[in-house]
Amino acid sequence: MDAQSRGRADEIDPADQWVLNPHTGNYELRLDQSAGESSRPPGVAAPRGSGRSASPSPDGSGRPGQGAGDSTGTADAPRREVPGQRSRHSAQGRRGPTATAAGPAPAGRRKRKPPKARKKKALLWTGGVMAFVVVAGSAGAYALYQHFNGNLNTIDVGDAGSKSVTADGPMNILIIGTDKRTGKGNEGYGDKGSTGHADTNILFHVSEDRTNATAMSIPRDLKIPIPDCETKQKDGTTKVIQGTALDRFNTSLGQEGRDPGCTMRTVKQITGIQVDHFMMVDFNAVKELSTAVGGVKVCMAKPVDDPKSHLKLPKGESTVQGEEALALLRTRHSFGNESDLDRIKVQQQFLGSMIRQMKSDDTLTSAPKLYKLADTATKALTVDSGIGSVTKLTSLAQEIGKVDTKNITFVTMPVIDNPAEPTPITVVPAPEKAEQLFAMMRSDTSLTEVKKKEKAAKSKQAKLLKGPKADAADVRVDVLNGGGIPGAAGSTVTWLQVEKGVLKSTNKANGPKIDKTTLAYAPNQADQARTLAEMMGLPATALKQGTTDAEELQAMVLTLGADFKGAGTPITGPTKAPADIQRASADKAECAK
């Protein structure tokens, strides 16, 4: 019995009031028919027709705070409904008379017919996602618990992120683990007095069709330029934090007043990928989340005895949680070359195991465990205001949860030792391999073999690239620069005319700033568009066909976006990742070496 029960044997854990209905696949609030009421978690309204008070318990125990005579508990008071409980609407024609304050509802209730194509929908969609996202999604069944919203910390990152919860296209979420010291027992970690660095960083890319995801780790010791960034101040004003010409990636957060929006902007500058949202946790969150899930299974290729982190693990499989889990994620002296890159591998294996644990039936079918996870996760998370509520996090998790665990690939950004340092202690992006991986993510190319649905291959957008093509001499196009490369429009026109024979191309200088290159054209210019798309290496998603035909001398409009890397460089990324790139699958357990 937990602390909420105040030691009284007649009270029930709020989470125990939610049970899985095998007929519908939904978690439902269990009513005590003998008493005509049930204990409810704090902030949960009584089901319609119960006639009981909807007010939360004053002491947080889950008991109704006042009796039926209280003004907040009248039958006419508005009440929220539990998700999936539409059958509880007060409708005498369907279920007979509803209960009032004078007595309980009739004990007999008609079973709800399970809808077609409904497969364990309640919380199963949260399985197979990044660990922190999964837990946030688990809160979906308890969205009425208002204190979950109160648990969340949010930061307004302005235009660094997206205001929409989800997008029609690919989604990119930055997972940040800081070395900020919070909670008892964390004094030995991180820098004393630090506001926290971007210590662990994973860019989680979810494909447009939600069939696969790539989780790319970014080394904290990566030496790159940090851009200027706007930060929101407590008084509502904005302040521009000056960037630095060259610094470690982990200084993109916390230092000089930088917020997670600065880290998001730094990621975009490095990769060319627009980050939609961020989720941030600290040391204490790792300890609490690993404990809430019941421990995380890990495997060691050899015994570990690290006096610096105080980590001791035997060879083979172990289950770690709390302080031991944090020590595992922090140690760099027990594996490989004792570098941050070797520690990243261990972190990826830990997260993969945590994902598998959260997707297990033991977790997904346990209401008390899900309640604990949801409560712990929402207390642990700091997110951007675009996803700053339990409802928004649930919507996000529903989208991400469509990805099968076997199609989640962990990779590490390809890097090399910093050539500017006589004794390298930092790294820089590998000149060719890093850009190749970034290009794959920008073009939404999977790192796993995913069987695409037939309807995707036959989509209307894909058909735009199929059909007759015009001669290069007949292609007429105006080129605008909406990306970050100065003079891109002019260099592209020169390349088109000299190298490709598109003499009717014109430099229209700067255009609106956009992330992805687009080609706008009329229906009667479709053959010209296909020719240009083939030359430029444009994906089908870049083609924007209008509805009315163009006049005889009207030109198409090519706007180069942030994904444009230079004249002659295809916009679409390579179809294969570098051969020796470090990668791991979320559905496979590996032993740390």
C-alpha positions in Angstrom: 0.0 0.0 0.0 1.5 3.4 -1.0 1.9 6.6 1.0 -1.3 8.0 -0.5 -3.4 5.5 1.5 -2.2 7.0 4.8 -1.9 3.6 6.3 -5.6 2.9 6.2 -6.6 -0.6 5.2 -9.9 0.4 3.8 -8.4 2.6 1.1 -7.3 1.5 -2.4 -4.3 2.6 -4.5 -5.7 4.9 -7.2 -4.0 3.0 -9.9 -5.7 -0.2 -8.8 -9.0 1.3 -9.8 -8.1 1.0 -13.5 -8.5 -2.5 -15.0 -8.0 -3.8 -18.5 -11.2 -4.8 -20.2 -10.4 -7.8 -22.4 -13.4 -7.2 -24.6 -12.4 -3.6 -25.6 -8.7 -3.4 -24.9 -9.4 -0.3 -22.8 -8.4 0.5 -19.3 -11.7 1.3 -17.4 -12.5 2.8 -14.0 -13.6 0.0 -11.7 -16.7 0.9 -9.7 -17.4 -0.7 -6.3 -21.0 -1.9 -6.8 -21.6 -2.7 -3.2 -21.0 0.9 -2.1 -22.2 2.6 -5.2 -18.9 4.5 -5.5 -15.2 4.0 -5.9 -12.1 5.8 -4.8 -10.7 7.9 -7.6 -7.2 9.2 -8.3 -6.8 12.9 -7.4 -8.6 15.2 -9.8 -10.6 12.4 -11.6 -14.3 13.2 -12.0 -16.9 10.6 -11.2 -18.3 8.7 -14.2 -21.5 10.2 -15.5 -24.5 8.8 -13.8 -22.7 7.9 -10.6 -24.1 10.9 -8.6 -21.0 11.1 -6.5 -18.8 14.1 -5.9 -16.2 14.8 -8.6 -14.0 16.8 -6.2 -10.5 15.5 -5.5 -9.5 14.4 -2.0 -8.1 17.2 0.1 -5.3 15.0 1.4 -4.5 13.4 -2.0 -5.7 10.0 -1.0 -8.1 9.6 -3.8 -11.2 9.7 -1.6 -14.1 12.1 -2.5 -13.5 15.3 -0.7 -17.1 16.0 0.1 -20.4 14.3 0.2 -23.3 14.3 -2.2 -24.7 17.4 -0.7 -21.7 19.5 -1.7 -22.3 21.9 -4.5 -19.4 20.5 -6.5 -20.9 17.0 -6.4 -24.3 17.6 -7.7 -25.6 15.5 -10.6 -25.7 18.6 -12.8 -22.1 19.5 -12.4 -19.9 19.1 -15.5 -17.7 16.0 -15.5 -14.8 14.8 -17.6 -15.0 11.3 -19.1 -12.4 8.6 -19.0 -11.0 7.9 -22.5 -12.9 5.1 -24.2 -15.8 5.3 -21.7 -18.4 6.7 -24.0 -20.7 3.9 -23.0 -21.1 5.5 -19.6 -22.9 8.6 -20.9 -26.1 9.0 -19.0 -28.7 7.8 -21.4 -31.7 6.2 -19.9 -32.9 4.8 -23.2 -29.8 2.7 -23.4 -29.0 1.7 -19.9 -31.9 2.5 -17.7 -32.1 5.2 -15.0 -28.9 6.8 -13.8 -27.9 6.9 -10.2 -28.4 9.9 -8.1 -26.9 11.0 -4.8 -29.5 8.9 -3.0 -28.3 5.6 -4.3 -26.0 3.7 -6.7 -26.4 2.9 -10.3 -28.0 -0.5 -11.1 -25.4 -3.2 -10.8 -26.2 -4.8 -14.1 -24.5 -3.2 -17.1 -24.6 -4.2 -20.7 -21.3 -5.3 -22.1 -19.9 -3.0 -24.7 -19.4 -4.6 -28.1 -15.7 -4.5 -29.1 -15.2 -2.3 -32.2 -13.8 -3.9 -35.3 -10.1 -3.7 -35.9 -9.4 -2.6 -32.3 -6.3 -4.4 -31.1 -5.4 -3.8 -27.5 -5.6 -0.1 -28.2 -5.6 1.3 -24.7 -1.9 1.8 -24.1 -0.2 -0.6 -26.4 0.5 2.1 -28.9 3.1 3.5 -26.5 5.3 0.4 -26.8 8.5 0.5 -28.9 9.3 4.2 -28.6 12.2 6.0 -27.0 12.1 5.3 -23.3 11.1 8.7 -22.1 8.5 9.1 -24.9 7.0 5.7 -24.0 6.5 6.6 -20.4 5.0 10.0 -21.3 2.6 8.2 -23.7 1.6 5.8 -20.9 -0.1 8.7 -19.3 -2.7 8.6 -22.0 -5.1 6.4 -20.0 -4.8 8.8 -17.1 -5.1 12.0 -19.0 -7.8 13.2 -16.5 -5.3 13.2 -13.7 -4.8 16.9 -13.6 -1.8 16.6 -11.4 0.1 15.0 -14.2 0.0 18.2 -16.1 1.2 20.0 -13.0 4.2 17.6 -12.9 5.5 18.7 -16.3 8.1 21.5 -16.7 7.9 23.4 -20.0 10.2 25.9 -21.8 9.2 28.2 -24.6 11.9 27.8 -27.3 10.2 30.2 -29.7 10.8 29.4 -33.4 13.5 26.8 -32.7 10.7 24.2 -32.5 7.3 23.5 -33.8 4.0 24.7 -32.4 2.2 21.6 -33.7 2.3 18.4 -31.7 2.7 16.2 -34.7 3.5 16.8 -38.4 2.2 15.2 -41.6 5.8 14.5 -42.6 8.8 13.1 -40.7 9.2 14.2 -37.0 12.5 15.0 -35.2 12.7 15.0 -31.4 15.8 15.9 -29.5 16.3 13.9 -26.3 18.7 15.7 -23.9 20.2 14.3 -20.8 21.8 17.0 -18.6 24.5 16.6 -15.9 22.6 19.0 -13.6 22.7 17.9 -10.0 19.2 17.4 -8.6 17.9 15.0 -6.0 19.6 13.4 -3.0 22.7 11.4 -3.7 23.8 13.1 -6.9 26.5 15.3 -5.4 29.2 13.2 -7.0 28.1 13.7 -10.5 28.6 16.6 -13.0 30.0 20.0 -12.2 29.2 21.5 -8.9 26.9 24.6 -9.3 26.4 24.0 -13.0 23.1 24.8 -14.6 23.6 21.6 -16.6 25.3 20.8 -19.9 23.9 18.9 -22.9 25.6 15.7 -21.7 23.7 13.0 -23.5 22.0 13.9 -26.8 19.9 11.8 -29.2 18.2 13.1 -32.3 15.1 10.8 -32.7 13.9 10.9 -36.3 10.5 9.3 -37.1 9.8 8.5 -40.7 6.9 10.1 -42.5 5.1 6.8 -42.9 5.8 5.9 -39.2 7.4 2.5 -40.2 10.8 3.2 -38.9 13.0 5.5 -36.7 16.6 6.5 -36.4 18.0 7.5 -33.0 21.3 9.3 -33.7 23.6 10.0 -30.7 25.6 13.2 -30.8 28.9 13.2 -28.8 29.1 15.8 -26.1 32.7 16.5 -26.9 31.9 17.3 -30.6 33.7 20.6 -31.5 31.5 22.8 -33.6 30.3 26.4 -33.9 27.4 27.3 -31.6 25.0 29.7 -33.3 23.3 32.8 -31.8 20.0 32.0 -30.3 17.0 33.8 -28.8 15.9 32.8 -25.4 12.7 33.7 -23.5 13.2 35.5 -20.2 11.0 35.2 -17.1 9.6 38.7 -17.7 8.4 37.7 -21.2 11.1 39.5 -23.1 13.6 37.8 -25.4 17.4 37.9 -25.1 19.9 36.9 -27.9 22.7 34.8 -26.6 25.8 35.2 -28.7 27.2 32.1 -30.3 30.8 31.0 -30.3 33.0 30.3 -33.3 34.1 26.9 -32.0 33.1 25.1 -28.8 32.0 21.7 -27.4 28.5 20.7 -28.2 27.6 20.2 -24.6 28.0 24.0 -24.0 24.9 24.6 -26.3 22.8 24.2 -23.1 23.1 26.0 -19.8 26.2 28.0 -20.5 25.8 31.8 -20.9 22.1 31.3 -20.3 21.4 29.0 -23.2 18.2 27.0 -23.1 17.3 23.8 -25.0 16.2 25.9 -28.0 19.9 26.8 -28.4 20.7 23.1 -28.5 18.0 22.5 -31.1 19.4 25.3 -33.2 22.9 23.9 -32.9 21.6 20.5 -34.1 20.0 22.1 -37.1 23.2 24.0 -38.0 25.2 20.7 -37.9 22.8 18.4 -39.6 20.4 20.6 -41.7 17.6 18.8 -39.9 14.8 20.9 -38.3 14.1 19.7 -34.8 10.4 19.8 -33.9 10.5 19.2 -30.1 12.8 18.4 -27.2 12.5 16.3 -24.1 15.0 16.8 -21.3 15.9 14.8 -18.1 18.7 15.0 -15.5 20.6 12.5 -13.3 17.7 12.1 -10.8 15.3 11.2 -13.6 17.5 8.3 -14.8 17.5 6.9 -11.2 13.7 7.3 -10.7 12.6 6.1 -14.2 14.8 3.0 -14.1 13.3 2.2 -10.7 9.7 2.9 -11.7 10.0 0.4 -14.6 11.1 -2.3 -12.2 14.8 -2.2 -13.3 16.4 -2.5 -16.7 18.2 -5.7 -17.9 21.7 -5.2 -19.1 24.5 -7.5 -20.2 28.2 -7.3 -19.6 30.8 -9.0 -21.8 33.2 -9.1 -18.8 32.9 -8.3 -15.1 32.9 -4.5 -14.3 34.5 -3.0 -11.2 34.9 0.8 -11.6 36.1 2.6 -8.5 35.3 6.0 -10.0 31.6 5.4 -10.6 31.4 2.6 -7.9 29.8 0.3 -10.5 30.2 -3.4 -9.9 28.5 -5.8 -12.3 29.2 -9.5 -13.0 29.7 -10.9 -16.5 26.5 -11.7 -18.2 23.0 -10.4 -17.5 22.0 -8.1 -14.6 19.1 -5.9 -13.7 20.0 -2.3 -12.7 18.0 0.5 -11.3 18.4 3.7 -9.3 22.0 4.6 -8.4 23.4 1.6 -10.2 21.6 2.5 -13.5 23.0 6.0 -13.3 26.5 4.7 -12.6 26.3 2.5 -15.7 25.3 5.4 -17.9 28.0 7.7 -16.5 31.0 5.4 -16.5 33.5 5.7 -19.3 36.4 3.7 -17.8 34.8 0.2 -18.0 34.3 -0.2 -21.7 36.3 -0.1 -24.9 38.8 2.7 -25.1 37.3 4.5 -22.1 36.0 7.3 -24.4 32.7 9.1 -24.6 32.0 7.2 -27.8 32.2 3.9 -25.9 29.9 5.2 -23.2 27.4 6.2 -25.9 27.2 2.5 -27.0 26.3 1.5 -23.5 23.7 4.2 -23.2 22.1 3.0 -26.5 22.0 -0.6 -25.2 20.4 0.6 -22.0 17.7 2.6 -23.8 17.0 -0.3 -26.1 16.5 -2.6 -23.1 14.3 0.0 -21.4 12.2 0.2 -24.6 11.7 -3.6 -24.6 10.9 -3.6 -20.9 8.2 -0.9 -21.4 6.7 -2.8 -24.4 6.4 -6.0 -22.4 3.0 -7.2 -21.3 4.3 -7.1 -17.7 4.3 -3.3 -18.0 1.5 -2.6 -20.4 -1.1 -4.7 -18.6 -0.2 -3.5 -15.1 -2.3 -0.4 -14.2 -0.4 0.3 -11.0 2.9 0.1 -12.8 1.7 2.4 -15.6 0.4 4.9 -13.1 3.7 4.9 -11.3 5.6 5.3 -14.6 3.4 8.1 -15.8 3.7 10.0 -12.6 7.5 9.5 -12.4 7.9 10.4 -16.1 5.9 13.6 -16.0 7.8 14.7 -12.9 11.1 13.9 -14.6 10.4 15.5 -18.0 11.1 19.1 -19.2 9.6 19.7 -22.6 9.0 22.5 -25.1 5.7 24.3 -24.8 4.5 22.7 -28.1 4.1 19.4 -26.3 3.7 20.8 -22.8 0.7 18.9 -21.6 -0.2 15.2 -21.0 -2.8 15.4 -23.8 -0.1 16.7 -26.3 2.4 14.1 -25.1 -0.1 11.4 -25.6 -0.8 12.5 -29.2 2.9 12.6 -29.9 3.4 9.1 -28.4 0.5 7.7 -30.4 2.3 8.7 -33.6 5.7 7.5 -32.5 4.2 4.3 -31.1 3.3 3.2 -34.6 7.0 2.3 -35.2 7.9 -1.3 -34.6 10.8 -1.8 -32.1 12.7 -3.8 -34.7 12.7 -0.8 -37.0 14.3 1.6 -34.4 18.0 1.9 -35.2 20.5 3.5 -32.8 23.5 5.1 -34.5 26.3 7.4 -33.5 27.2 10.5 -35.5 30.3 9.6 -37.5 33.3 11.6 -36.1 37.0 11.7 -36.2 39.6 13.0 -33.7 40.0 16.8 -33.8 43.0 17.3 -36.2 43.6 20.8 -34.6 44.6 19.2 -31.3 48.1 17.7 -30.8 46.6 15.3 -28.3 42.9 15.0 -29.3 40.4 15.3 -26.5 37.5 16.4 -28.7 36.0 15.2 -32.0 34.7 16.7 -35.2 32.2 15.4 -37.8 33.7 12.9 -40.2 33.9 14.9 -43.5 32.0 12.5 -45.7 30.3 9.9 -43.5 28.6 12.4 -41.3 27.0 14.3 -44.2 26.0 11.0 -45.7 24.1 10.0 -42.6 22.6 13.5 -42.2 21.4 13.4 -45.9 19.7 10.0 -45.3 17.8 11.4 -42.3 16.9 14.6 -44.2 15.5 12.6 -47.1 13.7 10.3 -44.7 15.7 7.2 -45.8 15.4 4.3 -43.4 18.5 2.6 -41.9 16.5 -0.6 -41.5 14.9 -2.8 -44.2 11.3 -1.8 -44.0 8.6 -3.4 -46.2 6.7 -0.5 -47.5 3.0 -0.6 -47.9 1.8 -1.0 -51.5 -0.4 2.1 -51.1 2.6 4.2 -50.3 4.3 3.2 -53.5 1.2 4.0 -55.5 0.6 7.3 -53.8 -0.4 10.3 -55.8 2.8 12.1 -54.8 5.1 9.3 -56.0 3.3 9.3 -59.4 4.4 12.9 -60.1 7.9 11.6 -60.9 6.5 9.1 -63.5 5.7 10.1 -67.0 7.3 11.8 -70.1 10.1 14.3 -69.6 10.9 17.4 -71.6 14.2 18.2 -73.3 16.6 20.3 -71.2 16.3 23.1 -73.8 12.6 23.3 -73.2 12.8 23.6 -69.4 12.0 27.1 -68.2 12.7 27.8 -64.5 13.2 30.7 -62.1 15.6 29.8 -59.2 15.3 31.4 -55.7 17.6 31.0 -52.7 15.7 30.1 -49.6 18.5 28.2 -47.9 21.6 29.3 -46.0 24.3 29.2 -48.7 25.1 32.7 -50.1 24.8 32.8 -53.9 23.1 29.4 -54.2 20.6 30.6 -56.8 23.3 32.0 -59.0 25.6 29.0 -58.8 22.7 26.6 -59.5 21.6 28.6 -62.6 25.2 28.5 -63.9 25.4 24.7 -63.3 22.0 24.2 -65.0 23.0 26.2 -68.1 26.6 25.0 -68.4 26.4 21.4 -67.2 22.8 20.5 -68.1 21.8 22.7 -71.0 18.9 24.4 -69.2 19.4 27.7 -70.9 16.0 29.1 -69.9 16.9 29.2 -66.2 17.0 32.5 -64.4 18.5 33.7 -61.1 15.8 35.4 -59.0 18.1 36.0 -56.0 16.8 35.4 -52.5 13.4 33.9 -51.7 11.5 33.0 -48.5 13.5 30.9 -46.0 12.5 27.3 -46.1 13.8 24.0 -44.8 13.2 21.8 -47.8 13.7 22.6 -51.5 10.5 22.9 -53.5 9.6 23.1 -57.2 6.3 24.8 -58.0 4.8 24.2 -61.5 1.6 24.0 -63.5 -0.1 20.8 -64.8 1.0 21.6 -68.3 4.6 21.9 -67.1 4.7 18.4 -65.6 7.2 17.1 -68.2 9.6 20.0 -67.5 9.2 19.3 -63.7 10.2 15.7 -64.1 13.3 16.6 -66.1 14.4 19.2 -63.6 13.7 16.8 -60.7 15.9 14.2 -62.2 18.7 16.7 -62.7 18.5 18.1 -59.2 17.8 14.8 -57.5 14.5 16.1 -56.1 12.2 13.7 -54.1 8.6 13.5 -55.1 7.7 15.4 -51.9 9.5 18.5 -53.4 7.1 18.7 -56.3 4.2 21.1 -55.8 1.8 20.9 -58.7 -0.7 23.7 -59.2 -4.3 23.5 -60.4 -4.3 25.7 -63.5 -2.1 25.6 -66.6 0.7 28.1 -67.1 0.9 30.7 -69.9 3.3 30.0 -72.8 6.4 31.8 -71.4 5.6 31.3 -67.7 8.5 29.7 -65.8 8.4 27.1 -63.0 9.7 28.3 -59.6 12.6 26.3 -57.9 13.2 27.5 -54.3 16.3 26.1 -52.8 15.9 25.2 -49.1 18.2 24.5 -46.2 18.6 20.9 -47.5 20.4 22.3 -50.6 24.1 21.6 -50.2 25.5 22.8 -53.5 24.9 22.8 -57.3 25.2 19.3 -58.6 24.7 17.7 -55.2 21.4 15.7 -55.2 18.8 16.9 -52.8 17.8 13.3 -52.0 20.1 11.4 -49.7 22.0 8.2 -50.4 20.1 5.0 -50.2 22.7 3.3 -47.9 24.5 4.4 -44.7 28.3 4.3 -44.5 29.4 0.7 -44.4 31.3 0.9 -41.0 28.9 3.2 -39.2 28.2 2.2 -35.6 24.6 1.0 -35.2 22.4 -1.1 -33.0 18.7 -2.3 -33.2 16.3 -1.5 -30.3 14.9 -5.0 -30.4 18.2 -6.9 -29.9 20.1 -7.3 -26.6 23.8 -6.9 -26.8 26.5 -7.2 -24.1 28.6 -4.2 -23.4 32.3 -4.7 -24.1 
